[in-house]
Amino acid sequence: MAVLPLLIALLSIIFFASSPLAKAAQYSVLSYGAMPDGKTDSTKAFAAAWSQACASTQPATISVPKGSFALGQVRFQGPCKNNAILVRIDGTLLAPSDYGVLGRAQNWLIFEHVNGVTISGGTLDGQGAGLWSCKNSGKDCPSGATSLEFSNSNNIAITGLASLNSQMFHIVINACQDVKVQGVRVSAAGDSPNTDGIHVQSSTGVTILNSRIGTGDDCVSIGPGTSNLWIENVACGPGHGISIGSLGKDSQEAGVQNVTVKTTTFTGTENGVRIKTWGRPSSGFARNILFQHNLR
Ligand SMILES: *[C@@H]1O[C@H](CO)[C@@H](O)[C@H](O)[C@H]1NC(C)=O
């Protein structure tokens, strides 16, 4: 009788589909029309892959294969129906080189209200050189877009990502909890204006490990409301160094506390680590700051 084997097969399908070991649902951006040719606008395809992955009730993987993908602004909005979305990038995401397109938008790629998102691998090319030369010429220029931001999100990991030549900040962590940045490379010209590597504010439990950051501004900048920040094994330079502040801009402002900067190397930077404040009354503060075993 073939009934028993059939029953076993059926039961095991039900078991594996419902167990946490079930394979993540797969969403390749190519299935939504993205083109790895560096020219075709793939914005809609990335947005469509995200909305499917976000609506999945199982863990989901969005894959971006090798090649270059031209992208305008993409908002990766949550909350999602699962809390395990992996964005696996093997290729390069290219921002518009014309700063007229995104220069007045605050962001290029932004994740908001998500929980349990990992970005692994890949290169973000902000193509910021046009905006930098506008700014360096003293003309009136737009302020530029941050390449990658996580806002109001928890349990985030960014690993093995390279971020190059952002218009403004490379990576911003705003109002987040538990974020691990690891093995990241951030690079922009030493004279590129406002190209901070990683900016953290209003966030708790952010860890930045084993990364290499060289830009025209701060390698890491730390804004009000940051607590439990751990920075270890970062190679910083060129750039302004690691900066807490400027603090005390507003009279009512959250403080910065429990920041550790360990075994970080500064090469060709203006400063090592510094704390900057405005000279005016404010509830802001910086306390429990530890700088240890750093090299210059
Ligand atoms: C300080 O932050 C670290 C992580 O950077 C955390 O492990 C530790 O518990 C925090 N200490 C306090 C007193 O909150």
The ligand as an SDF file (V2000), in Angstrom:
LIG
                    3D

 14 14  0  0  0  0  0  0  0  0999 V2000
   27.0190   49.9840   28.6050 C   0  0  0  0  0  0  0  0  0  0  0  0
   26.9340   49.5930   27.2590 O   0  0  0  0  0  0  0  0  0  0  0  0
   27.3210   48.2540   27.0160 C   0  0  0  0  0  0  0  0  0  0  0  0
   27.2150   48.0180   25.5130 C   0  0  0  0  0  0  0  0  0  0  0  0
   27.9390   48.9840   24.8370 O   0  0  0  0  0  0  0  0  0  0  0  0
   26.4470   47.3070   27.7930 C   0  0  0  0  0  0  0  0  0  0  0  0
   26.8980   45.9790   27.5840 O   0  0  0  0  0  0  0  0  0  0  0  0
   26.4750   47.6530   29.2630 C   0  0  0  0  0  0  0  0  0  0  0  0
   25.5670   46.8480   29.9600 O   0  0  0  0  0  0  0  0  0  0  0  0
   26.0990   49.1100   29.4610 C   0  0  0  0  0  0  0  0  0  0  0  0
   26.2440   49.4750   30.8620 N   0  0  0  0  0  0  0  0  0  0  0  0
   25.2520   50.0190   31.5410 C   0  0  0  0  0  0  0  0  0  0  0  0
   25.5690   50.3750   32.9720 C   0  0  0  0  0  0  0  0  0  0  0  0
   24.1490   50.2240   31.0770 O   0  0  0  0  0  0  0  0  0  0  0  0
  1  2  1  0
  1 10  1  0
  2  3  1  0
  3  4  1  0
  3  6  1  0
  4  5  1  0
  6  7  1  0
  6  8  1  0
  8  9  1  0
  8 10  1  0
 10 11  1  0
 11 12  1  0
 12 13  1  0
 12 14  2  0
M  END
$$$$
